[in-house]
C-alpha cells in the first residue's frame, strides 16, 4: 500500500470515532508502581490514609502522566488487529508525539477508565502518512474526562 492509497482509505473516516477501548480499573498497586518508576511519590498518590484525611478527593489519585502512559493499552493501538483494521498493508507505525494534553478530572483509586479515539486528520509526509487522533479518556460515572490529548502517529506503508 502506498501513502496515497492509505490517505484514500482514511479520508472517509476523518472526524469519526474509530475505537472505544476496554475499561481498566486503576488500582493502588498500579499507582504505586508508577510512582516508583517515575520518582513521583507525592502522598496524594501513594498514601491512602493521608489522602483519605487531607486530600480534597478523599482518596489517592492516579498521576496524570500515568493516565497518559496508559494510552497504548486504553486505545489498544499496538494490537495487531488494530493495525490491520486501521492501516491495511502498513509496514511500520511510529509514535510522533502528543499535542494539547490536558487532565480535566482526577482519577481516584478504584475508578474505571477507558479511551475513545477520533480520527482528526491525515496528511501525507513524504513516503509516510501523519495521522492525528483526538483521544478522550473517560472515567466511569464522571462527566469530565480524565485526559484529552491529540496523538500523532506516522504510518509507513
C-alpha positions as a Markdown table, in Angstrom:
| # | Residue | x | y | z |
|---|---|---|---|---|
| 1 | Unk | 0.0 | 0.0 | 0.0 |
| 2 | Unk | 1.3 | 3.5 | -0.8 |
| 3 | Unk | 0.9 | 6.7 | 1.2 |
| 4 | Unk | -1.7 | 7.8 | -1.4 |
| 5 | Unk | -3.8 | 4.7 | -1.0 |
| 6 | Unk | -3.6 | 4.9 | 2.8 |
| 7 | Unk | -4.8 | 8.6 | 2.5 |
| 8 | Unk | -7.7 | 7.4 | 0.3 |
| 9 | Unk | -8.6 | 4.8 | 2.9 |
| 10 | Unk | -8.5 | 7.2 | 5.8 |
| 11 | Unk | -10.3 | 10.2 | 4.2 |
| 12 | Unk | -13.9 | 8.9 | 4.6 |
| 13 | Unk | -13.2 | 8.2 | 8.3 |
| 14 | Unk | -12.0 | 11.7 | 9.2 |
| 15 | Unk | -14.0 | 13.1 | 12.1 |
| 16 | Unk | -15.3 | 9.7 | 13.1 |
| 17 | Unk | -14.8 | 7.8 | 16.3 |
| 18 | Unk | -12.8 | 4.8 | 15.2 |
| 19 | Unk | -12.3 | 3.0 | 18.5 |
| 20 | Unk | -13.5 | 2.7 | 22.1 |
| 21 | Unk | -11.1 | 0.8 | 24.3 |
| 22 | Unk | -11.7 | -1.6 | 27.2 |
| 23 | Unk | -12.4 | -0.4 | 30.8 |
| 24 | Unk | -9.5 | -0.5 | 33.1 |
| 25 | Unk | -9.7 | -0.3 | 36.9 |
| 26 | Unk | -7.0 | 1.9 | 38.4 |
| 27 | Unk | -5.6 | 0.1 | 41.5 |
| 28 | Unk | -3.3 | 1.4 | 44.2 |
| 29 | Unk | -0.7 | -1.1 | 43.2 |
| 30 | Unk | -0.6 | 0.4 | 39.6 |
| 31 | Unk | -0.3 | 3.9 | 41.1 |
| 32 | Unk | 2.5 | 2.8 | 43.5 |
| 33 | Unk | 4.4 | 1.1 | 40.7 |
| 34 | Unk | 4.2 | 4.2 | 38.5 |
| 35 | Unk | 5.3 | 6.3 | 41.4 |
| 36 | Unk | 8.3 | 4.1 | 42.0 |
| 37 | Unk | 9.4 | 4.2 | 38.4 |
| 38 | Unk | 9.0 | 7.9 | 38.0 |
| 39 | Unk | 10.0 | 9.0 | 41.4 |
| 40 | Unk | 6.8 | 10.9 | 41.9 |
| 41 | Unk | 5.9 | 9.6 | 45.4 |
| 42 | Unk | 3.7 | 12.6 | 46.4 |
| 43 | Unk | 1.4 | 11.5 | 49.2 |
| 44 | Unk | -1.7 | 12.4 | 47.2 |
| 45 | Unk | -0.8 | 9.4 | 45.0 |
| 46 | Unk | 0.9 | 7.0 | 47.4 |
| 47 | Unk | -0.5 | 7.4 | 51.0 |
| 48 | Unk | -4.1 | 6.2 | 51.1 |
| 49 | Unk | -4.5 | 7.0 | 54.8 |
| 50 | Unk | -3.3 | 10.6 | 54.5 |
| 51 | Unk | -5.2 | 11.1 | 51.2 |
| 52 | Unk | -8.4 | 10.0 | 52.9 |
| 53 | Unk | -7.9 | 12.6 | 55.6 |
| 54 | Unk | -6.3 | 15.5 | 53.8 |
| 55 | Unk | -7.0 | 15.3 | 50.1 |
| 56 | Unk | -9.9 | 17.2 | 48.6 |
| 57 | Unk | -10.7 | 13.9 | 46.8 |
| 58 | Unk | -10.9 | 11.7 | 49.9 |
| 59 | Unk | -8.7 | 9.1 | 48.3 |
| 60 | Unk | -5.4 | 8.7 | 46.4 |
| 61 | Unk | -5.4 | 9.7 | 42.8 |
| 62 | Unk | -3.6 | 8.4 | 39.7 |
| 63 | Unk | -0.8 | 10.6 | 38.3 |
| 64 | Unk | -1.9 | 12.4 | 35.2 |
| 65 | Unk | 1.1 | 11.0 | 33.4 |
| 66 | Unk | 0.1 | 7.5 | 34.4 |
| 67 | Unk | -3.2 | 8.1 | 32.6 |
| 68 | Unk | -1.2 | 9.4 | 29.6 |
| 69 | Unk | 1.2 | 6.4 | 29.7 |
| 70 | Unk | -1.8 | 4.0 | 29.6 |
| 71 | Unk | -3.0 | 5.3 | 26.2 |
| 72 | Unk | -1.5 | 2.4 | 24.2 |
| 73 | Unk | -3.3 | 0.0 | 26.4 |
| 74 | Unk | -6.5 | 2.0 | 26.6 |
| 75 | Unk | -6.7 | 2.5 | 22.9 |
| 76 | Unk | -5.4 | -1.0 | 22.0 |
| 77 | Unk | -3.5 | 0.8 | 19.3 |
| 78 | Unk | -0.5 | -1.6 | 19.4 |
| 79 | Unk | -2.6 | -4.7 | 18.9 |
| 80 | Unk | -2.1 | -6.4 | 15.5 |
| 81 | Unk | -5.9 | -6.3 | 14.9 |
| 82 | Unk | -5.9 | -2.5 | 15.3 |
| 83 | Unk | -3.0 | -2.2 | 12.8 |
| 84 | Unk | -4.7 | -4.4 | 10.2 |
| 85 | Unk | -8.1 | -2.6 | 10.6 |
| 86 | Unk | -6.8 | 0.9 | 10.5 |
| 87 | Unk | -3.6 | 0.7 | 8.4 |
| 88 | Unk | -4.1 | -2.2 | 5.9 |
| 89 | Unk | -0.8 | -3.1 | 4.4 |
| 90 | Unk | 1.2 | -1.0 | 6.8 |
| 91 | Unk | 4.8 | -1.8 | 7.4 |
| 92 | Unk | 5.5 | 0.4 | 10.4 |
| 93 | Unk | 3.9 | 3.0 | 12.7 |
| 94 | Unk | 5.9 | 5.4 | 14.8 |
| 95 | Unk | 4.6 | 7.4 | 17.7 |
| 96 | Unk | 5.4 | 11.0 | 16.8 |
| 97 | Unk | 4.1 | 12.8 | 19.9 |
| 98 | Unk | 1.2 | 14.4 | 21.6 |
| 99 | Unk | -0.4 | 17.9 | 21.4 |
| 100 | Unk | -2.6 | 19.8 | 23.8 |
| 101 | Unk | -2.6 | 17.2 | 26.7 |
| 102 | Unk | -5.0 | 18.1 | 29.5 |
| 103 | Unk | -6.1 | 16.4 | 32.7 |
| 104 | Unk | -9.6 | 17.9 | 33.4 |
| 105 | Unk | -10.6 | 15.5 | 36.2 |
| 106 | Unk | -8.6 | 13.4 | 38.7 |
| 107 | Unk | -8.7 | 9.6 | 38.5 |
| 108 | Unk | -9.5 | 8.3 | 42.0 |
| 109 | Unk | -8.1 | 4.9 | 43.0 |
| 110 | Unk | -10.6 | 2.2 | 42.2 |
| 111 | Unk | -12.1 | 4.2 | 39.2 |
| 112 | Unk | -12.6 | 2.6 | 35.8 |
| 113 | Unk | -11.3 | 4.5 | 32.8 |
| 114 | Unk | -11.4 | 3.9 | 29.0 |
| 115 | Unk | -10.3 | 5.8 | 25.9 |
| 116 | Unk | -12.2 | 6.9 | 22.8 |
| 117 | Unk | -10.4 | 7.7 | 19.6 |
| 118 | Unk | -11.5 | 10.1 | 16.9 |
| 119 | Unk | -9.5 | 10.3 | 13.6 |
| 120 | Unk | -8.9 | 14.1 | 13.3 |
| 121 | Unk | -6.6 | 14.4 | 10.4 |
| 122 | Unk | -4.3 | 12.6 | 8.0 |
| 123 | Unk | -1.5 | 14.2 | 6.0 |
| 124 | Unk | 1.0 | 12.8 | 3.5 |
| 125 | Unk | 4.5 | 13.4 | 4.8 |
| 126 | Unk | 6.9 | 12.1 | 2.1 |
| 127 | Unk | 6.5 | 8.3 | 2.0 |
| 128 | Unk | 4.6 | 8.3 | 5.3 |
| 129 | Unk | 1.2 | 9.5 | 6.4 |
| 130 | Unk | 0.9 | 11.5 | 9.6 |
| 131 | Unk | -2.3 | 10.8 | 11.5 |
| 132 | Unk | -3.7 | 12.8 | 14.3 |
| 133 | Unk | -6.1 | 11.2 | 16.8 |
| 134 | Unk | -8.1 | 13.0 | 19.4 |
| 135 | Unk | -8.1 | 10.7 | 22.4 |
| 136 | Unk | -10.5 | 11.2 | 25.4 |
| 137 | Unk | -10.0 | 9.1 | 28.5 |
| 138 | Unk | -13.3 | 8.9 | 30.3 |
| 139 | Unk | -14.0 | 8.0 | 33.9 |
| 140 | Unk | -17.0 | 5.8 | 34.5 |
| 141 | Unk | -19.8 | 7.8 | 36.1 |
| 142 | Unk | -17.9 | 11.2 | 35.9 |
| 143 | Unk | -18.9 | 13.9 | 33.4 |
| 144 | Unk | -15.5 | 15.4 | 32.9 |
| 145 | Unk | -12.8 | 13.3 | 31.2 |
| 146 | Unk | -9.5 | 12.3 | 32.9 |
| 147 | Unk | -7.4 | 13.2 | 29.9 |
| 148 | Unk | -7.8 | 14.7 | 26.5 |
| 149 | Unk | -4.9 | 14.6 | 24.1 |
| 150 | Unk | -4.1 | 14.8 | 20.4 |
| 151 | Unk | -1.9 | 11.8 | 19.5 |
| 152 | Unk | 0.3 | 11.9 | 16.4 |
| 153 | Unk | 1.4 | 8.8 | 14.6 |
| 154 | Unk | 3.5 | 8.4 | 11.4 |
| 155 | Unk | 2.5 | 5.4 | 9.4 |
| 156 | Unk | 4.8 | 3.9 | 6.8 |
| 157 | Unk | 3.0 | 1.8 | 4.2 |
